[in-house]
Amino acid sequence: MKIKIFSLLLVPLMLSVSACGETWGQRAVTGGGIGAGTGLAVAALAGFPLVGSALIGTAVGAGIGAATAPGGIK
């Protein structure tokens, strides 16, 4: 149970630093890649379905990456 709670808290942290790049397209692609990796890692730790979690992580990471501005976190 502790692993599931920890992994659910880890997802927003990982997605908040997921966008890297100068254009919105670059940030969307890198955000999607990092989101997919994060979703897959959390699913593996928590025992969730792997493919669905990776797809959700990809969509959320790409959305956050596309929505951010370059150098937004200072």
N, C-alpha and C positions, 0 to 999 in steps of 0.2 A: 504494500500500500504506500509506503514512503517513496518508493521509486516512481510510482505513478504521479504522486503529488509533486515531487521534484521535477519530473519531466514536463508536467503541465506548466510549471513556473518557468522552466527553461525556454520554452518556445517563444514567448513574447520577447525575452531578452535577446535571443539569437536573431529573431526577425527585425529587431530594432536597429541592428548594425549590419543589415544584409545588403544595402544598396551601395555599390561602388561603381563609379563611372562619371563621365562628363555629360553625356546625353541621357534623356529619359529612357531610350532604348537600351543603352548599356546598363543602366541601373535596374531596369526591369529584368534583363537576362541574368545579371549577377544575383539579383535578389531572388529570382526564381530558382537558380542553382543552389544557393545557400539554403533557401527555404525547403527545397526538396531533400537536401542532405539532413537538415535539422528534423524534418518530419519523419524521415526514415530512421534516424537515430533514436528519436523519442519513441517511435512505434516499436522498435526492436527492444528497447529497455522496458517499456510498459506492457508489452504483449498485445498491442493493437495490430490490426491488419496493416501490412507493410505498404502495399500499393496505394490504398486509399489515403493513408497518411502522407505518403510522398506526394501524391497529387494535390492534396489540400495544402501542404507546405509550399509546393511550387506556385499555386495560385495566389496564396496570401503573400509570399515573398515577392513575386513579380508585381503584384498590386502595390505593395508598400514601396518597392524599389522605383516603380514608375511614378508614384505620387510624391516622392521626396525631391528636394532640390540639391544640387551638388554642394557639398560643404555645409549641409543643414545642421549637423551636430557639431557644436564647438565647445 
